[in-house]
Amino acid sequence: MTGADREPGYRFGRSSEMARDASRVEAFSDAVIAIVLTLMAVELLQFSPDAPDDRALPAALAHEWRAYLAYVITFAIVGQVWLTHHNMWRYVCRVDQMLLVLNLLLLMFVAAIPFTANLLSDNLRGPVGDQRLSAALYAGTVLGEALFFNLSWWWARRRGLLHPDLDPRLAQAVARRFRLGPLLYLVAFAVVFIDPILSLLAYLLLVAVYLIRGPGDLPPAGREATEPGRGVSGPGR
């Protein structure tokens, strides 16, 4: 058999790879966030070992107010993460390897939130130095997930992974809104060194800002639907 008759060997090329939609990424992310919320409830909604045994139930519950505060604020933050992730990924029509990695890194920070929230609730009773360190770790965790939200959206736009009918002006408005998160988290991080509890309350302000419907959020039910990705409404237009 001559060289001309031989079948050419396989040569790797990107064109030979199959693309994939975002359905598995969304399902996996939803599962991780659901587990995070469950673990957070288990970690925070319990009496601490150092709680006095001779207290009546109302007094024992009042003794744990820091844990309940951390639970409410952290549930609001993780809930806002889920809402933002849900809204963002409905615009992603396919994924590549880097977007998968960025989403995993985002979930890595989300999965660490129960640990840092529990650490924070325990140390809010301790010395000021421990309060500030635990609050700084908490702030760093939520700042990390916010940064990877921004990177994920930036990469999806850059690589053409978003829905082809998405209005570029809407994509830009969503990017501007996402950039607001890390800025507010940095403010909360700075407040840690003034008052750790005040820093926690700053997170509620961030959640409240994101609950105001803006670019990229689902439209109200009962209104006539527009073409996919055509409308831009809310803050950041």
C-alpha positions in Angstrom: 0.0 0.0 0.0 1.4 3.3 -1.0 1.5 6.4 1.2 -1.2 8.0 -1.0 -3.5 5.0 -0.2 -3.2 5.3 3.5 -6.0 6.8 5.5 -4.7 10.1 7.1 -4.3 10.1 10.8 -6.7 12.0 13.1 -5.7 15.6 13.7 -7.3 17.5 16.6 -9.2 20.6 15.7 -11.7 22.7 17.5 -14.2 22.4 14.7 -14.5 18.7 15.5 -15.8 19.3 19.1 -19.5 19.4 19.9 -21.0 22.4 21.5 -23.3 22.2 24.5 -26.2 24.3 25.8 -26.4 25.7 29.4 -29.0 23.3 30.8 -26.6 21.1 32.8 -24.7 24.1 34.2 -28.0 25.6 35.5 -29.1 22.3 37.0 -25.8 21.8 38.8 -25.6 25.4 40.0 -29.2 25.2 41.4 -28.2 22.0 43.3 -25.1 23.6 44.8 -27.0 26.7 45.9 -29.8 24.6 47.4 -27.3 22.6 49.4 -25.6 25.8 50.6 -28.9 27.1 51.9 -29.6 23.8 53.7 -26.2 23.7 55.3 -26.4 27.3 56.3 -29.7 26.6 58.2 -28.1 23.6 59.9 -25.0 25.5 60.9 -26.7 28.7 62.1 -30.1 27.8 63.5 -29.0 25.9 66.6 -27.9 26.7 70.1 -24.2 27.3 70.5 -22.3 25.0 72.9 -21.4 27.8 75.2 -25.1 28.8 75.8 -26.1 28.5 79.5 -28.3 25.4 80.1 -30.2 27.0 83.0 -31.8 29.7 80.8 -35.5 29.7 79.9 -36.3 29.3 76.2 -36.9 33.0 75.5 -33.6 34.0 77.1 -31.8 31.2 75.2 -33.3 32.4 71.9 -32.3 36.0 72.7 -28.8 34.8 73.4 -28.5 33.5 69.8 -29.5 36.8 68.1 -26.2 37.1 66.3 -26.6 33.7 64.7 -30.1 34.6 63.6 -28.9 37.9 62.2 -26.1 36.1 60.2 -28.7 33.6 59.0 -31.1 36.3 57.7 -28.4 38.3 56.0 -26.7 35.3 54.5 -29.9 33.7 53.3 -30.7 37.1 51.6 -27.3 37.2 49.9 -27.4 33.5 48.7 -31.0 34.1 47.6 -29.9 37.1 45.6 -27.0 35.0 44.1 -29.6 32.4 42.9 -31.9 35.1 41.4 -29.0 36.7 39.6 -27.6 33.4 38.4 -31.1 32.4 37.2 -31.6 35.6 35.3 -28.1 35.7 33.8 -28.1 32.1 32.5 -31.3 32.4 30.6 -29.4 34.6 28.2 -26.5 32.0 27.8 -27.4 29.7 24.9 -24.1 27.6 24.9 -21.0 27.2 27.1 -17.3 26.6 26.6 -14.6 25.2 28.9 -13.6 28.6 30.4 -17.2 29.6 31.2 -17.6 26.3 33.0 -14.5 27.0 35.0 -15.6 30.5 35.9 -19.0 29.2 37.1 -17.2 26.6 39.2 -15.1 29.2 40.8 -18.2 31.3 41.5 -19.8 28.3 43.2 -16.6 27.7 45.2 -17.1 31.0 46.9 -20.9 30.4 47.3 -20.2 27.0 48.9 -17.9 28.7 51.5 -20.5 31.2 52.6 -22.1 28.9 55.3 -18.6 28.4 56.9 -17.8 32.1 57.0 -21.3 33.0 58.2 -21.0 30.5 61.1 -17.5 31.8 61.9 -18.9 35.3 61.9 -21.8 34.5 64.2 -19.5 32.8 66.7 -17.0 35.6 66.8 -19.4 38.5 67.0 -19.4 37.7 70.7 -15.6 37.7 70.9 -12.8 40.3 70.9 -12.9 43.1 68.4 -10.0 41.7 66.5 -11.8 38.4 66.0 -14.9 40.2 65.0 -13.1 42.1 62.3 -11.2 39.1 61.0 -14.3 36.9 60.7 -16.3 39.8 59.1 -13.4 40.3 56.6 -13.4 36.6 55.7 -17.2 36.9 55.2 -16.8 40.0 53.0 -14.0 38.4 51.0 -16.2 35.3 50.3 -19.2 37.3 49.0 -16.9 39.7 47.1 -15.3 36.6 45.4 -18.7 35.4 44.1 -19.6 38.9 42.8 -16.3 39.1 40.9 -16.8 35.8 39.2 -20.3 36.8 38.2 -18.8 39.7 36.4 -16.1 37.6 34.8 -18.6 35.0 33.7 -20.8 37.6 32.0 -17.8 39.3 30.5 -16.5 36.0 29.0 -19.9 35.0 27.7 -20.2 38.3 25.9 -16.7 38.2 24.6 -16.9 34.7 23.2 -20.4 35.0 21.7 -22.0 32.5 24.1 -25.1 34.7 24.6 -28.4 34.4 22.8 -28.0 35.9 19.3 -31.2 38.0 19.7 -29.9 39.7 22.8 -29.7 43.4 22.3 -26.1 44.5 22.8 -27.4 47.5 24.8 -29.1 45.2 27.2 -25.9 43.1 27.6 -24.0 46.3 28.4 -26.7 47.5 30.9 -26.5 44.1 32.7 -22.7 44.4 32.8 -23.0 47.8 34.4 -25.4 46.5 37.0 -23.2 43.5 37.8 -20.2 45.9 38.4 -22.2 47.5 41.2 -22.0 44.4 43.3 -18.3 44.3 43.9 -18.2 48.0 44.6 -20.8 47.7 47.3 -19.1 44.7 48.8 -15.9 46.7 49.0 -17.7 49.4 50.9 -19.0 46.7 53.3 -15.5 45.4 53.6 -14.2 48.8 54.6 -17.0 49.2 57.2 -15.7 46.0 58.8 -12.9 48.0 60.4 -15.4 50.5 61.9 -18.2 48.2 63.1 -18.6 44.5 62.0 -22.3 44.5 62.7 -22.8 47.6 60.6 -20.9 45.9 57.9 -23.5 43.1 57.9 -26.3 45.5 57.6 -24.6 47.0 54.5 -25.2 43.6 52.8 -28.9 44.0 53.3 -28.7 47.3 51.4 -27.0 45.5 48.5 -29.7 42.8 48.4 -32.4 45.5 48.5 -30.7 47.2 45.5 -30.8 44.0 43.5 -34.4 43.3 44.4 -35.3 46.4 42.4 -36.0 45.0 38.9 -33.4 46.1 36.5 -31.7 45.1 33.3 -31.6 41.4 32.8 -34.3 40.5 35.3 -37.5 38.7 34.5 -40.3 40.9 33.4 -43.5 41.1 35.5 -46.1 38.4 34.7 -49.2 39.3 32.8 -47.6 41.8 30.5 -47.2 41.3 26.8 -43.9 39.6 26.1 -41.4 41.4 23.8 -38.9 39.9 21.5 -36.1 38.0 23.2 -33.5 40.4 24.6 -35.0 43.5 23.1 -36.2 45.4 26.2 -34.1 47.4 28.6 -35.7 48.6 31.7 -35.0 49.5 35.3 -31.8 51.0 36.8 -28.7 51.2 34.5 -30.6 51.8 31.3 
